[in-house]
Amino acid sequence: MLFSTRWKLSETGPISIAFNDGRDSYAINGYHSRCRGIYEMATDGRILDLVEDVVGPNIVIWATHFFCKIPHDPKAVPWHQDASYWPLSPARTVTAWIAIDDVDVENSAMHVILKTHNKGHLKWKNAEEPAVLDQEVENVEQYGEPAPIELRAGQISLHADVIVHGSQPNRSARRRCGLTVRYCPPEVEPINRDWGTNSIIARGSAPSGWWANQPKPPGEDISSPGKPKAIGGN
């Protein structure tokens, strides 16, 4: 287990504040440059060691996003590939999914379809509502059986940006919250340069000049005014 229960979101924490000012439980996107706790989780050396095995010694964090399914949340996350949404080239982002709550099948654990990261970009269709995302991989059953990623609070999983994954509505009485952190090597180019403006050079260097290096924030600011541009939110 990487993180202790001190990282759990309390009743006065970011999700509650978002609800209170009219945002929803998926709205805390890109706040690593405003919240010291998110910054510290994203740049934790234990996670970076794992990511380095995949992307190499130079590591950029270009986005973070809380995915918080409240109890009885009716929205599914359709089967999708992250890279289908992102104007980045080549597709080499690795996502760390950090469990804030205990996550299991009952409260809508993420599922992946194994080996689909070797299939390239797959054809998709518009997702049916209610859904968190608007894309859904077509005829997904042909790619094999889904495997659940069940985690205890404080544990993490890593997944590639082209693996097919998704989750069902949370029909339980338990919250299911995770923080996603997007890592890539600096040679990945943000075709839309805005996507490189809220990044962190977490390890090594990024000589391309495409990626900003946001400093560690001094405190915890998740206020809505002046909020970060939502990037990579899937």
C-alpha positions as CSV (number, residue, x, y, z in Angstrom):
1,M,0.0,0.0,0.0
2,L,1.5,3.3,-1.1
3,F,-0.6,5.8,0.8
4,S,-2.2,5.7,4.2
5,T,-5.8,6.6,5.0
6,R,-4.8,10.2,5.6
7,W,-5.3,10.7,1.9
8,K,-9.0,9.8,2.1
9,L,-11.3,12.7,1.1
10,S,-13.1,13.9,4.2
11,E,-16.5,15.5,4.4
12,T,-14.9,18.9,4.2
13,G,-12.5,17.8,1.4
14,P,-12.4,18.6,-2.4
15,I,-15.4,16.6,-3.5
16,S,-17.7,18.1,-0.9
17,I,-16.5,21.6,-1.7
18,A,-17.1,20.9,-5.4
19,F,-20.7,19.9,-4.6
20,N,-21.3,22.9,-2.5
21,D,-20.4,25.4,-5.2
22,G,-22.3,23.7,-8.0
23,R,-19.7,21.4,-9.5
24,D,-20.1,17.6,-9.6
25,S,-18.0,14.7,-8.3
26,Y,-16.0,14.5,-11.6
27,A,-15.1,18.2,-11.6
28,I,-11.7,18.2,-9.8
29,N,-9.5,18.1,-12.9
30,G,-6.0,19.5,-13.1
31,Y,-5.7,20.7,-9.5
32,H,-2.2,19.3,-9.0
33,S,-1.0,22.9,-9.7
34,R,-3.3,24.3,-7.0
35,C,-3.4,21.6,-4.3
36,R,-0.2,20.5,-2.5
37,G,-1.6,17.1,-1.5
38,I,-2.5,16.2,-5.1
39,Y,0.9,17.4,-6.3
40,E,2.7,15.3,-3.6
41,M,0.7,12.2,-4.5
42,A,1.4,12.6,-8.2
43,T,5.1,13.1,-7.7
44,D,5.6,10.4,-5.1
45,G,8.9,8.7,-5.8
46,R,7.4,5.2,-5.3
47,I,5.0,5.8,-8.2
48,L,7.7,7.4,-10.3
49,D,9.9,4.4,-9.9
50,L,7.1,2.2,-11.4
51,V,6.4,4.6,-14.2
52,E,10.1,4.9,-15.0
53,D,10.1,1.2,-15.8
54,V,7.6,1.9,-18.5
55,V,8.4,5.3,-20.0
56,G,12.1,5.8,-19.1
57,P,14.0,8.2,-16.8
58,N,12.4,11.5,-18.0
59,I,8.8,11.8,-16.7
60,V,6.2,14.4,-17.4
61,I,2.9,14.6,-15.4
62,W,0.5,16.4,-17.7
63,A,-2.9,15.8,-16.0
64,T,-4.6,14.6,-12.8
65,H,-8.3,13.9,-12.4
66,F,-10.5,12.6,-9.5
67,F,-13.1,10.1,-10.7
68,C,-15.5,10.0,-7.8
69,K,-18.6,7.8,-8.2
70,I,-21.0,8.7,-5.3
71,P,-23.3,6.0,-3.9
72,H,-25.9,5.0,-6.5
73,D,-24.3,7.0,-9.2
74,P,-26.2,6.0,-12.4
75,K,-23.4,6.9,-14.8
76,A,-21.2,4.2,-16.5
77,V,-17.8,4.8,-18.0
78,P,-18.2,3.2,-21.4
79,W,-15.5,0.9,-22.9
80,H,-12.9,3.3,-24.3
81,Q,-9.2,3.9,-25.0
82,D,-7.8,7.0,-23.3
83,A,-5.6,7.9,-26.3
84,S,-8.7,8.3,-28.5
85,Y,-9.5,11.6,-26.6
86,W,-6.0,13.1,-26.3
87,P,-4.2,15.3,-28.9
88,L,-0.8,13.8,-28.0
89,S,1.6,12.0,-30.3
90,P,2.8,9.3,-30.0
91,A,0.4,7.5,-27.7
92,R,2.7,6.7,-24.7
93,T,0.9,7.9,-21.6
94,V,0.7,5.7,-18.6
95,T,-2.1,6.4,-16.0
96,A,-1.7,5.7,-12.4
97,W,-5.1,5.0,-10.8
98,I,-4.7,5.8,-7.1
99,A,-7.5,4.4,-4.9
100,I,-8.9,6.9,-2.4
101,D,-11.6,4.4,-1.3
102,D,-11.6,0.7,-1.2
103,V,-12.6,-0.4,-4.7
104,D,-14.2,-3.6,-5.7
105,V,-16.8,-5.0,-8.2
106,E,-19.7,-4.0,-5.9
107,N,-18.9,-0.3,-5.9
108,S,-17.9,-0.1,-9.6
109,A,-14.3,-1.1,-9.9
110,M,-12.6,-0.3,-13.2
111,H,-12.4,-3.2,-15.6
112,V,-9.8,-3.7,-18.3
113,I,-9.8,-6.0,-21.4
114,L,-6.4,-7.6,-21.3
115,K,-4.0,-7.4,-24.2
116,T,-6.1,-4.7,-26.1
117,H,-3.2,-2.4,-25.7
118,N,-1.7,-4.4,-28.6
119,K,-4.7,-3.7,-30.9
120,G,-4.0,-0.1,-31.9
121,H,-6.7,2.5,-32.2
122,L,-10.1,0.7,-32.2
123,K,-13.3,1.8,-33.9
124,W,-15.8,3.5,-31.6
125,K,-19.4,4.8,-31.6
126,N,-21.3,7.4,-29.6
127,A,-22.0,6.2,-26.1
128,E,-25.5,5.8,-24.8
129,E,-26.5,7.9,-21.8
130,P,-26.2,8.1,-18.9
131,A,-22.5,7.9,-19.3
132,V,-19.4,9.8,-18.1
133,L,-17.8,9.7,-21.5
134,D,-19.2,10.1,-25.1
135,Q,-17.2,7.3,-26.8
136,E,-17.7,3.6,-26.7
137,V,-15.6,0.9,-28.4
138,E,-17.7,-1.1,-30.9
139,N,-18.3,-4.8,-30.5
140,V,-16.1,-4.9,-27.4
141,E,-17.0,-8.5,-26.6
142,Q,-14.8,-9.8,-29.4
143,Y,-11.7,-8.7,-27.5
144,G,-12.2,-11.0,-24.5
145,E,-13.5,-11.0,-20.9
146,P,-13.1,-7.9,-18.8
147,A,-10.9,-8.2,-15.7
148,P,-11.7,-6.1,-12.6
149,I,-9.0,-4.0,-10.9
150,E,-9.9,-4.3,-7.2
151,L,-7.8,-2.1,-4.9
152,R,-7.6,-1.2,-1.2
153,A,-7.5,2.5,-0.4
154,G,-3.9,3.7,-0.9
155,Q,-3.1,1.1,-3.6
156,I,-2.6,1.9,-7.3
157,S,-2.8,0.3,-10.7
158,L,-1.1,1.4,-13.9
159,H,-2.7,1.2,-17.4
160,A,-1.6,2.1,-20.9
161,D,-3.5,4.8,-22.9
162,V,-4.6,2.3,-25.5
163,I,-5.9,-0.5,-23.3
164,V,-9.7,-0.8,-23.4
165,H,-11.3,-0.1,-20.0
166,G,-14.4,1.2,-18.3
167,S,-16.7,0.8,-15.3
168,Q,-20.4,0.2,-14.5
169,P,-22.7,2.5,-12.6
170,N,-22.1,2.4,-8.8
171,R,-25.2,0.7,-7.6
172,S,-23.8,0.3,-4.0
173,A,-24.2,2.5,-1.0
174,R,-20.4,3.1,-0.9
175,R,-18.4,5.8,-2.6
176,R,-15.8,4.8,-5.2
177,C,-13.2,7.5,-5.6
178,G,-9.8,7.3,-7.4
179,L,-7.2,9.9,-8.5
180,T,-5.9,9.4,-12.0
181,V,-2.4,10.8,-12.8
182,R,-1.2,10.9,-16.4
183,Y,2.5,10.3,-17.0
184,C,4.4,10.4,-20.3
185,P,8.0,10.8,-21.6
186,P,8.8,14.3,-22.8
187,E,9.2,13.3,-26.4
188,V,5.4,12.9,-26.5
189,E,4.2,16.1,-28.3
190,P,1.0,17.9,-27.3
191,I,-0.5,18.7,-30.7
192,N,-2.7,21.2,-28.8
193,R,-0.1,23.2,-26.9
194,D,-2.6,24.1,-24.2
195,W,-2.3,20.5,-23.0
196,G,1.3,21.2,-22.0
197,T,0.7,24.3,-19.9
198,N,-0.3,22.7,-16.6
199,S,2.4,19.9,-16.5
200,I,5.1,19.0,-14.0
201,I,8.5,17.7,-14.9
202,A,8.4,15.0,-12.3
203,R,11.8,13.4,-13.0
204,G,14.7,14.0,-15.3
205,S,14.3,16.8,-18.0
206,A,12.1,17.8,-20.9
207,P,14.4,19.5,-23.4
208,S,11.7,19.7,-26.1
209,G,10.2,22.8,-24.5
210,W,6.6,21.5,-25.0
211,W,5.9,20.9,-21.3
212,A,5.7,23.5,-18.5
213,N,7.0,22.7,-15.0
214,Q,4.5,23.8,-12.5
215,P,5.9,24.4,-9.0
216,K,4.6,22.7,-5.8
217,P,1.6,24.8,-4.6
218,P,1.8,26.2,-1.1
219,G,-1.6,25.0,0.0
220,E,-4.9,23.5,-1.0
221,D,-6.9,25.7,-3.3
222,I,-9.8,24.0,-5.1
223,S,-12.0,27.1,-5.5
224,S,-14.0,27.4,-8.6
225,P,-12.9,30.9,-9.7
226,G,-9.8,30.7,-11.8
227,K,-9.9,27.0,-11.8
228,P,-7.4,25.1,-14.0
229,K,-8.4,24.2,-17.6
230,A,-9.9,20.7,-17.6
231,I,-7.5,18.5,-19.5
232,G,-7.4,14.7,-20.0
233,G,-10.7,14.2,-18.2
234,N,-11.7,10.7,-19.1
